[in-house]
Amino acid sequence: ITLGWDELQHLPQTDVHTISPHQSSIAGTVYHYRGVAVSELLRRQGVETTAQNVTFVGYDGFRSTVTVNDLFKYPIIIATERNGRPIPRGEGGPLLLVFPYSAHPELASDYPDRWWVFYVSHLVIDTPPVELQVEGTRVDQAAFDALPRGQLWVTGRYRVNWPAQPVLI
């Protein structure tokens, strides 16, 4: 599905008061984030019990994956405001994935600062199992796992978080 800004603003809003690993000018400062609970988005799509993971993709291609169980257990939100104002693009906005560290400190170890996705552009619900067609023969996950492993040198094309020099995959 595609949600426009107005549609997102009209969904039920959730408030989270938490420290931010990315706003470190004053250590320990608690910020007031407001946005849509990811669980609300998932519930509206009927994936409460059918999915296992959600991958959040940032505009720059950065990704982090969170379990669906944790998305329903904790008030993890896609924030549109911080301290009553829109979140600037240079600080993770306009849509920032926020974890409630202050109320649930265990999240800081399970999902450290690198899990906070700036400028969320997509949510990918689960990763489909491997399905390949090789010369008319369908290859399932077990057959794929049994294939011999190889190596490939590639140069990344992502805008951030990928080395500019070739890497071995």
C-alpha positions as CSV (number, residue, x, y, z in Angstrom):
1,I,0.0,0.0,0.0
2,T,1.0,3.6,-0.4
3,L,0.1,6.2,2.3
4,G,0.3,9.9,1.6
5,W,1.3,12.4,4.2
6,D,-2.3,13.4,4.9
7,E,-3.4,9.8,5.3
8,L,-0.5,9.2,7.7
9,Q,-1.5,12.3,9.8
10,H,-5.1,11.1,10.1
11,L,-4.1,7.7,11.6
12,P,-4.2,7.4,15.4
13,Q,-1.1,9.1,16.8
14,T,1.2,7.7,19.6
15,D,3.4,9.7,21.9
16,V,6.8,8.4,23.0
17,H,9.1,10.2,25.4
18,T,12.6,8.9,25.1
19,I,16.3,9.7,24.8
20,S,17.7,9.8,21.3
21,P,21.0,8.2,20.3
22,H,21.3,10.8,17.5
23,Q,20.5,14.0,19.5
24,S,23.5,13.9,21.8
25,S,24.2,17.6,22.3
26,I,22.9,17.2,25.9
27,A,23.3,13.6,27.1
28,G,20.2,12.1,28.7
29,T,17.8,14.6,27.2
30,V,14.3,13.1,26.8
31,Y,12.5,14.1,23.6
32,H,8.8,14.0,22.9
33,Y,8.2,12.1,19.7
34,R,4.8,11.8,18.1
35,G,3.8,9.6,15.2
36,V,2.1,6.4,14.1
37,A,2.7,3.2,16.0
38,V,4.1,0.6,13.6
39,S,1.7,-2.0,15.2
40,E,-1.2,0.2,14.0
41,L,0.1,0.1,10.4
42,L,0.5,-3.7,10.6
43,R,-2.9,-4.2,12.2
44,R,-4.5,-2.3,9.4
45,Q,-2.8,-4.7,6.9
46,G,-3.9,-7.8,8.9
47,V,-0.4,-9.0,9.5
48,E,-0.6,-9.4,13.3
49,T,0.1,-13.1,13.3
50,T,1.1,-13.9,9.7
51,A,4.5,-12.0,9.5
52,Q,7.7,-12.5,11.4
53,N,9.8,-9.4,10.5
54,V,9.5,-5.9,9.1
55,T,12.3,-4.2,7.3
56,F,12.3,-0.4,7.4
57,V,14.0,1.2,4.4
58,G,15.2,4.7,4.5
59,Y,15.2,7.1,1.5
60,D,19.0,6.6,1.1
61,G,18.6,2.8,1.0
62,F,19.6,2.1,4.7
63,R,17.7,-0.7,6.2
64,S,16.9,-2.3,9.6
65,T,14.8,-5.3,10.5
66,V,12.6,-5.6,13.6
67,T,10.6,-8.6,14.7
68,V,6.8,-8.3,14.4
69,N,6.6,-9.6,18.1
70,D,8.6,-6.5,19.2
71,L,6.6,-4.1,17.1
72,F,3.4,-5.3,18.9
73,K,5.1,-5.5,22.3
74,Y,6.6,-2.0,22.4
75,P,5.4,1.4,21.2
76,I,7.8,1.6,18.3
77,I,6.7,4.5,16.1
78,I,7.4,6.2,12.8
79,A,7.6,9.7,14.2
80,T,6.6,12.8,12.3
81,E,7.3,15.3,15.2
82,R,9.9,15.8,17.8
83,N,9.1,18.2,20.7
84,G,6.0,19.5,18.8
85,R,7.8,20.3,15.5
86,P,8.3,18.4,12.3
87,I,11.6,16.5,12.3
88,P,14.1,18.2,10.0
89,R,15.4,16.1,7.1
90,G,19.0,16.5,8.4
91,E,17.9,15.0,11.7
92,G,16.1,12.0,10.4
93,G,12.8,13.4,9.2
94,P,10.3,13.7,8.0
95,L,9.6,10.1,9.0
96,L,11.9,8.7,11.7
97,L,11.8,5.2,13.2
98,V,11.9,5.7,17.0
99,F,12.4,3.1,19.7
100,P,11.2,4.0,23.2
101,Y,14.5,3.5,25.0
102,S,13.5,5.4,28.2
103,A,10.5,3.3,29.0
104,H,12.0,0.1,27.7
105,P,15.8,0.2,28.1
106,E,16.2,-3.4,26.9
107,L,15.4,-2.1,23.4
108,A,18.8,-0.2,23.3
109,S,20.7,-3.5,23.4
110,D,18.3,-5.3,21.0
111,Y,18.0,-2.4,18.6
112,P,20.9,0.0,19.1
113,D,21.2,3.4,17.5
114,R,21.9,2.0,14.0
115,W,18.3,0.5,14.0
116,W,16.8,4.0,14.0
117,V,16.0,4.6,10.3
118,F,16.0,8.2,9.0
119,Y,13.5,9.3,6.4
120,V,11.6,6.0,6.3
121,S,10.3,5.5,2.8
122,H,9.2,1.8,2.8
123,L,8.2,-1.0,5.1
124,V,8.9,-4.5,3.8
125,I,6.8,-7.1,5.6
126,D,8.7,-10.4,5.8
127,T,11.1,-11.6,3.1
128,P,9.6,-14.2,0.8
129,P,11.2,-17.6,0.6
130,V,13.7,-18.1,-2.2
131,E,12.0,-19.2,-5.4
132,L,14.2,-19.6,-8.5
133,Q,13.5,-20.9,-11.9
134,V,16.5,-22.5,-13.4
135,E,15.9,-23.8,-17.0
136,G,12.3,-24.5,-16.2
137,T,13.0,-26.2,-12.8
138,R,11.8,-24.6,-9.6
139,V,14.4,-24.4,-6.9
140,D,13.0,-24.2,-3.3
141,Q,14.8,-23.0,-0.2
142,A,16.2,-26.4,0.7
143,A,17.6,-26.9,-2.8
144,F,19.0,-23.4,-2.8
145,D,20.8,-24.0,0.5
146,A,22.3,-27.2,-0.9
147,L,23.9,-25.4,-3.8
148,P,27.7,-24.9,-3.7
149,R,28.8,-21.5,-2.5
150,G,30.7,-19.1,-4.7
151,Q,32.3,-15.7,-4.3
152,L,31.6,-12.4,-6.2
153,W,33.3,-9.1,-6.1
154,V,30.9,-6.2,-6.5
155,T,31.0,-2.4,-6.3
156,G,28.1,-1.1,-4.2
157,R,25.6,1.3,-5.7
158,Y,23.9,2.4,-2.5
159,R,24.0,6.1,-1.6
160,V,25.2,5.5,2.0
161,N,26.6,2.7,4.2
162,W,28.2,0.8,1.4
163,P,32.0,0.9,0.6
164,A,33.0,2.7,-2.6
165,Q,35.6,0.0,-3.3
166,P,34.6,-3.5,-4.5
167,V,33.6,-5.9,-1.7
168,L,33.5,-9.7,-1.6
169,I,30.0,-11.2,-1.3
